[in-house]
Amino acid sequence: MLRQILCDKFVQQKIIFHSGLNAVVGDEIASNSIGKSTMLMIIDFVFGGDDYITRNHDTVDNLGHHIFKFSFTFEDGELFFSRSTNEFKFVAVCNRNFEVQDTIKINDYTKLLQEKYKCQIDEMSFRSIVGRYFRVYGKENLNERKPIQYFEKEKKKDSIVVLLKLFDKYRNIKEYEKQIQKLTDEKNVLLDAAKKELIPKINKAIFGQNTKKIDALNEELKKLKDSIVSSSVDIEALVSKEILELRKKKSSLTIQKNVYESRLKRTLTNIADKNIKIDSELERLVDFFPNFNVEQVKKIDSFHASITKILKEELQKTEKEIRKQIAVIVNEITKIDQEIADNLTIQNAPKYAIEKVVELASQIKQLTEENGFYTKKKNLDDSIVEAGKELDELKVTILDEVCNQINIKMHELNKRIYSDNRRAPTLSIRGERYTFNTYGDTGTGTAFANLITFDLALLELTCLPAIAHDLPLLKNIENHALENIVELYSTSKKQIFIAIDKINSYKAETEKIITDHKVLQLSKDKLLFIKNWKQDGQ
């Protein structure tokens, strides 16, 4: 727990804390700007928050940079630290005399606190746990209708996820989400491959057409088999893996040969081109342009002729190279044809029939592969949909379980806050949305009491180590309800920090509880800091 905070800028330079309720108390005239909320913000600062720097910058502007020294006590002893407003991204690890022994980053510091408070939850930082429930004026978590929201622009679904993590109920959901993501990634790989034309892209209609073609080809293959041989073993040789691979290789080489033959044809055409006779054209230009330099153009034409000669020599070299490549490919195709013939076990079968069997088998294989890609994608789609349904059902179950725990606890607390059987607040989560209210009661005082009830429920049900409630939450609650809330505060075994004033307006028992748990008394004559910059002339 937080044990102490020291600062040489404080009027009361050392503030001692204890377990349970810790009250920062104002005066009986409810003086403003005396430091009640600021003190709670400083407590948040020593718990690793940054809002004291970002939202209370006027303090540094007027006091200059200052250092807070503080300590926490845990089962294994007391730890001492200091944190400066100047280098607030770091925390100094100190000895008991607050002499700096080491400096660590703020993230390492909050991880240390998380470990010491035994509040380690997968993928959840200490600040995400504690910062939400330190409700101090100036922060964005004071919305009484949105108790799990950390800041104004936080999406509801993100707030819900954090709540589930706090109850350690997110692990199973995460496993389903990982499974869905894995399936989605596999699907995207297929779609990307189809987009790049690495695999065929077909839809349901083409899948059906392919299926019909496969059936027709199989029937044709069967008839051809029956007409060639009576033994099925021999026909297997025609469509064996080796034969199909050779056929595929031959097809690829044939395509290459066609490409080279096309290049050869273009090369021969370029070689056959003759120089254009331009003399007659030049004479016609002179008729229109008497000063036209005919000799200069002829020199240029002569240059072009020499270039053409050089290019023709290169084209002739290209022709030889292309013919050489074609010869190599033709030789390869001849070898493949021989290999196919050597692998065939059917004797006396007509060459046409053998070629036809291999062709049919190749077509069947190609269409089957195309349909295989479609089937794979469909199976992935079905799996994603099914996993999504299961995830939705799991979320409903887990969310209902968490809401039930919270609502039952809030019902218990509400009976201790109100003695007139007033309805308790209810948290309801459906999908990515949630509501929090008391049915039939929309009053401001009830709404703030509900928010406090919610925090107290989470303080009991989870590893949340501490909460803070500022005066704006408390002052709107009717007296008898707040008196009961203060009694609840005082029975907590975890630390609760509050800012409150006008305590003599409550019953004597309540005033005594607050006085007994007071850690700091502030008034217009005793401010938090040694300097008052809130008034003119200060």
Secondary structure, 3 states (H helix, E strand, C coil): CEEEEECCCECCCEEECCCCEEEEECCCCCCCCCCHHHHHHHHHHHCCCCHHHHHCHHHHHHHCCCEEEEEEEECCEEEEEEEECCCCCEEEEECCCCCEEEEEEHHHHHHHHHHHCCCCECCECHHHHHHHHEECCCCCCCCCCCCCCCCCCCCHHHHHHHHHHHCCCCHHHHHHHHHHHHHHHHHHHHHHHHHCCCCCCCCHHHHHHHHHHHHHHHHHHHHHHHHHCCCHHHHHHHCCHHHHHHHHHHHHHHHHHHHHHHHHHHHHHHHHCCCCCCHHHHHHHHHHCCCCCHHHHHHHHHHHHHHHHHHHHHHHHHHHHHHHHHHHHHHHHHHHHHHHHHHCCCCCCCHHHHHHHHHHHHHHHHHHHHHHHHHHHHHHHHHHHHHHHHHHHHHHHHHHHHHHHHHHHHHHHHHHHCCCCCCCCEEEEECCEEEEEECCECCHHHHHHHHHHHHHHHHHHCCCCEEEECHHHHCCCCHHHHHHHHHHHHHCCCEEEEEECCHHHCCHHHHHHHHHCEEEECCCCCCCECCCCCCCCC
